[in-house]
Amino acid sequence: MEKEWTKNLVEKAEKYNLAPVALGMFGGVWDYNKMGFMWKKTMGPFKMKLEESGFEEKGPGIYDTRDWEEIRQWAKDLVQKVR
């Protein structure tokens, strides 16, 4: 995860000479019902990893990987930084 964080956020900010006040990476919602055939085939192994990591289906084929408490804390920390 740390490698992806660096690749997707830190390196992009550096590439475009950006100096963000804060960076954050959060989970999302994976809805396998809305994925096309190829996406489902490609993401099939990821679905098993979600379940192995403790994420349960919120509905048939729907996984919510957001951590709302982590998101709220990040937002509170951001407010403190910009004050």
N, C-alpha and C positions, 0 to 999 in steps of 0.2 A: 504494500500500500504506500509506503514512504517513497518508493521509486516512482510510482505513478503520480503521487503528489508533486514531486519535484519536476517530473516531465511535463505534466499538464498545467501547473500553475506557476511555479517559480521560474522555470525556463521560459515560458511564454512572456511573463512580465519582463524578464531581463531582455529577451529578444526585441521587444518593442520599447525598451527604455522606460518602463512604467515603474513607479514607486508606490504601490498600493499601501494604504494604511493597514490593511489586514487581508489575509488570504484564508479561505476556508473551503473545505471539500466535504460535501455531505452526500448521503445516500439518496436514493430516489425510489420511485415506484416502478416495478417491472410487471407489465401486464402481458402475459403470454397469449391472451385471447386476441390482442390487437396486432400481434406480430404475424408477418407473412410466413409462408412455409420455410423459406431459406433462413430467416431469422430464428425461427423455432428450432431448426436443425442445428444452427450454429450455436445458439444459446442454451441448448439442452444440457450440456455438461455444467454450465453456470447455474442452472436451476438446482442441480444436485448439490453444488457447493453452497448455495444459499441455505438449503435445508440442513446441510452438515454444519453450517455456521450458526444454526439456531433460529433462522428466520422461518416463520410459518406462513402458509397461505392465508391471506386475509379474506379471500374469496377464491373460487376456482381459478387457478392460474395467475393469481395476483399476489405479489410479494412487495411489501413496503419496508424498505431498508433505511428509512429516515429515522434519525434519533432526535426527536423534537427537543429533548432537554439539552443536548449538545448544541443544537442550532440556537436555542434561546440564550444559552450561556455565551456563545460566540457573538451574538448580537449585543448582549449586555457589555461584553468586553470591548466591542467596537465602539459603543457609545462612550465608554470611559476614555478610549484612546483619542477620540476626536474632540473631547471637551477641552 
